Amino acid sequence: MTRKLFAGMLATALGLTIGCDRGGTPGGPGATNPTAKAPMIGTADNTFTISASSIKVKQGETAVGTVSIKRGTNFDQDVQVMLNDLPKGVTHEPAKPTIAKSDAEAKFNVMASDEAVPGDFTIKLIGHPGSGGDATNDLKLTVARKDSFTLNMPFWTTGLKQGETKGFTIAISREPKFDQDVALKFEGLPKGVTVEPADHVIKNGQPEAKLNLKAADDAPLGDFAVKLIGHPSKGVDATHDFKFTISKK
């Protein structure tokens, strides 16, 4: 065999070995240097790589993820998978998904709480075999806001006199899948000022709530700002500032 022909065969073999999987770092008994981009010829058959498709989950919901494995010819071990650097409010189960030696993938659930931080995140996948080095790769995770609602009130300031009652309207804007009842509450009302009815609920299907703001004869004078809170059956509250002025009767 000529030196030129041997060099060509060697280059081809290297190309097939190194180019088989460019994502992450390999693991297994053949991966003597976990930081290397690919194992050397002669060890690749004893290694493996892992990968996972990106996952999108909404606050308060669960999404299914899949982690896949690419095995060298001689690698036949079970591999436990760990997900590191999950954002606050996001968990997964099982705690360590396992890809059995006879399988090509494993499923797991990703759960986002109602308070999970929305955004795009990079999660570190670690594949841990029975023997040999760990394999690593990145998983792209997107946490989206859940279907929710907003409360709206007149943009002008409501004015009333001591001893007076004045009506006002609170409108609700719902995202397509938000179908919960919303309880209304006011925080920071000054002494002598009340909202009636005190415990009002905007039922699913209702576009608004009509309420009354009542000032007692001795209600304090001045400009006030209170917080309107909309509390759904489950999920995160919505808030809105409510401003009004009380003048002398």
C-alpha positions as CSV (number, residue, x, y, z in Angstrom):
1,M,0.0,0.0,0.0
2,T,1.5,3.4,-1.0
3,R,2.0,6.1,1.6
4,K,-0.4,8.4,-0.3
5,L,-3.2,5.8,-0.3
6,F,-2.7,5.0,3.4
7,A,-2.8,8.8,4.3
8,G,-6.1,9.1,2.3
9,M,-7.7,6.1,4.1
10,L,-6.6,7.5,7.5
11,A,-8.1,10.9,6.7
12,T,-11.4,9.3,5.7
13,A,-11.6,7.3,8.9
14,L,-10.8,10.4,11.0
15,G,-13.5,12.3,9.1
16,L,-16.1,9.6,9.8
17,T,-15.3,9.4,13.4
18,I,-15.1,13.1,14.2
19,G,-18.0,14.1,12.0
20,C,-20.5,11.6,13.4
21,D,-21.8,13.9,16.1
22,R,-20.7,17.5,16.6
23,G,-23.0,18.3,19.5
24,G,-21.9,18.1,23.1
25,T,-19.1,16.0,24.5
26,P,-18.9,12.2,24.4
27,G,-18.9,9.9,27.4
28,G,-18.2,6.3,28.2
29,P,-15.1,4.2,28.8
30,G,-13.6,5.3,25.5
31,A,-13.9,9.0,26.3
32,T,-10.6,9.4,28.2
33,N,-10.7,13.2,27.8
34,P,-14.3,14.4,28.4
35,T,-13.3,17.9,27.2
36,A,-12.2,16.7,23.8
37,K,-14.5,17.3,20.8
38,A,-14.3,13.6,19.8
39,P,-12.5,10.5,20.9
40,M,-9.5,9.2,19.1
41,I,-9.7,6.3,16.6
42,G,-9.9,3.0,18.4
43,T,-11.9,4.4,21.3
44,A,-15.0,5.8,19.6
45,D,-16.8,2.4,19.6
46,N,-16.8,2.6,23.5
47,T,-18.4,6.0,23.7
48,F,-21.9,7.7,23.4
49,T,-23.4,11.1,22.9
50,I,-26.7,12.5,24.1
51,S,-29.0,15.2,22.7
52,A,-32.5,16.6,23.3
53,S,-34.9,18.7,21.3
54,S,-35.9,22.1,22.6
55,I,-38.8,22.3,25.0
56,K,-41.5,25.0,25.5
57,V,-43.6,25.0,28.6
58,K,-46.2,27.5,29.9
59,Q,-46.4,28.6,33.5
60,G,-48.6,26.2,35.5
61,E,-48.3,23.5,32.8
62,T,-46.2,20.4,32.0
63,A,-44.3,19.5,28.8
64,V,-42.8,16.2,27.7
65,G,-39.1,16.1,26.8
66,T,-37.1,13.4,25.0
67,V,-33.4,12.7,25.5
68,S,-31.8,10.6,22.8
69,I,-28.5,8.6,22.8
70,K,-26.1,7.8,20.0
71,R,-24.0,4.7,20.9
72,G,-20.7,3.5,19.7
73,T,-20.7,-0.1,18.5
74,N,-19.4,-1.5,21.8
75,F,-21.2,0.7,24.2
76,D,-24.1,-1.2,25.8
77,Q,-24.7,0.5,29.2
78,D,-27.7,2.1,30.8
79,V,-27.2,5.9,31.0
80,Q,-28.7,8.2,33.7
81,V,-29.5,11.7,32.6
82,M,-29.4,14.8,34.8
83,L,-30.7,18.2,33.9
84,N,-28.7,21.0,35.6
85,D,-29.2,24.8,35.8
86,L,-33.0,24.7,35.7
87,P,-34.5,28.1,36.3
88,K,-36.5,28.9,39.4
89,G,-39.9,27.4,39.5
90,V,-39.1,24.6,36.9
91,T,-38.7,21.0,37.9
92,H,-38.6,17.7,36.1
93,E,-39.5,14.0,36.8
94,P,-38.2,11.5,37.1
95,A,-35.2,13.0,38.9
96,K,-32.8,11.0,36.7
97,P,-34.4,9.7,33.5
98,T,-32.6,6.5,32.5
99,I,-32.0,5.4,28.9
100,A,-31.9,1.6,29.1
101,K,-29.1,-0.1,27.2
102,S,-31.7,-1.6,24.8
103,D,-33.3,1.8,24.1
104,A,-32.5,4.8,22.0
105,E,-34.2,7.5,24.1
106,A,-36.0,8.3,27.4
107,K,-39.0,10.5,28.2
108,F,-39.3,13.0,31.1
109,N,-41.7,15.7,32.2
110,V,-40.8,19.3,32.7
111,M,-43.1,21.2,35.1
112,A,-43.3,25.0,35.4
113,S,-45.0,26.5,38.4
114,D,-47.4,29.5,38.2
115,E,-44.5,31.7,39.4
116,A,-41.8,30.3,37.1
117,V,-39.7,33.0,35.4
118,P,-40.6,33.4,31.7
119,G,-37.7,33.4,29.2
120,D,-35.3,31.4,27.2
121,F,-32.8,29.2,29.1
122,T,-29.9,26.8,28.3
123,I,-30.0,23.7,30.4
124,K,-27.0,21.4,30.8
125,L,-27.7,17.7,30.0
126,I,-25.4,15.2,31.6
127,G,-25.4,11.5,30.6
128,H,-23.9,9.3,33.3
129,P,-23.0,5.7,32.3
130,G,-22.2,2.8,34.6
131,S,-18.5,3.2,33.8
132,G,-16.5,5.7,32.0
133,G,-16.9,9.5,31.6
134,D,-20.1,11.5,31.4
135,A,-21.4,12.9,28.2
136,T,-22.8,16.5,28.1
137,N,-24.9,18.6,25.8
138,D,-27.2,21.6,25.9
139,L,-31.0,21.7,26.1
140,K,-32.9,24.8,25.0
141,L,-35.9,25.5,27.4
142,T,-38.5,28.3,26.9
143,V,-40.9,29.2,29.7
144,A,-43.9,31.0,28.3
145,R,-46.5,33.0,30.2
146,K,-49.7,31.2,30.9
147,D,-53.0,32.2,29.5
148,S,-54.0,35.0,31.8
149,F,-56.0,38.2,32.2
150,T,-55.7,41.9,32.8
151,L,-58.0,44.3,34.5
152,N,-58.8,47.8,33.1
153,M,-60.5,50.8,34.6
154,P,-61.3,54.3,33.4
155,F,-58.0,56.3,32.8
156,W,-59.5,59.4,34.3
157,T,-59.5,60.0,38.1
158,T,-62.8,59.4,39.8
159,G,-64.0,62.2,42.0
160,L,-66.7,62.2,44.7
161,K,-67.7,64.3,47.6
162,Q,-68.0,63.3,51.2
163,G,-71.3,61.4,51.7
164,E,-71.5,60.6,48.0
165,T,-71.7,57.3,46.2
166,K,-70.5,57.0,42.6
167,G,-70.5,54.0,40.2
168,F,-67.5,52.8,38.2
169,T,-66.7,49.8,36.0
170,I,-63.9,47.3,36.0
171,A,-63.4,45.5,32.6
172,I,-61.5,42.2,32.2
173,S,-59.5,41.2,29.2
174,R,-59.0,37.4,28.9
175,E,-56.5,35.4,26.9
176,P,-58.1,32.7,24.7
177,K,-57.8,29.8,27.2
178,F,-58.3,31.7,30.4
179,D,-61.8,30.7,31.7
180,Q,-61.6,31.2,35.5
181,D,-63.7,33.3,37.8
182,V,-61.8,36.3,39.2
183,A,-62.4,37.7,42.7
184,L,-61.9,41.5,43.2
185,K,-60.2,43.1,46.2
186,F,-59.1,46.6,47.0
187,E,-56.1,47.3,49.2
188,G,-55.3,50.7,50.8
189,L,-58.7,52.2,50.9
190,P,-58.7,55.2,53.3
191,K,-60.9,55.2,56.4
192,G,-64.5,56.0,55.6
193,V,-64.3,54.9,51.9
194,T,-65.8,51.6,50.9
195,V,-66.4,49.6,47.6
196,E,-69.7,47.9,47.2
197,P,-70.3,45.0,46.9
198,A,-67.3,44.2,49.0
199,D,-66.6,40.7,47.7
200,H,-67.4,40.9,44.0
201,V,-66.5,38.1,41.5
202,I,-66.3,38.5,37.7
203,K,-67.7,35.2,36.5
204,N,-66.3,33.4,33.4
205,G,-68.1,34.9,30.4
206,Q,-68.7,38.3,32.0
207,P,-66.8,41.2,30.4
208,E,-66.9,43.6,33.3
209,A,-68.0,44.4,36.9
210,K,-70.1,47.4,38.0
211,L,-69.3,48.6,41.5
212,N,-69.9,51.6,43.7
213,L,-67.4,53.8,45.5
214,K,-68.9,55.3,48.6
215,A,-67.4,58.1,50.8
216,A,-68.7,58.6,54.4
217,D,-69.6,62.1,55.6
218,D,-66.3,62.2,57.5
219,A,-64.1,60.6,54.8
220,P,-60.7,62.4,54.6
221,L,-60.2,64.9,51.8
222,G,-57.6,64.6,49.1
223,D,-56.2,62.4,46.4
224,F,-55.9,58.7,46.9
225,A,-54.4,55.7,45.1
226,V,-55.4,52.2,46.0
227,K,-54.6,48.8,44.5
228,L,-57.1,46.7,42.7
229,I,-56.3,43.0,42.9
230,G,-57.9,40.4,40.7
231,H,-57.5,36.9,42.2
232,P,-58.2,33.9,39.8
233,S,-59.2,30.4,41.0
234,K,-55.6,29.4,40.3
235,G,-52.5,31.2,39.0
236,V,-51.1,34.6,39.5
237,D,-53.0,37.7,40.6
238,A,-53.5,40.7,38.3
239,T,-53.2,44.2,39.7
240,H,-54.3,47.7,38.7
241,D,-54.0,51.1,40.4
242,F,-57.2,53.0,41.1
243,K,-57.1,56.7,41.8
244,F,-59.8,58.9,43.1
245,T,-60.3,62.3,44.8
246,I,-62.6,63.2,47.7
247,S,-63.8,66.7,48.1
248,K,-65.8,68.6,50.7
249,K,-69.5,68.0,50.6
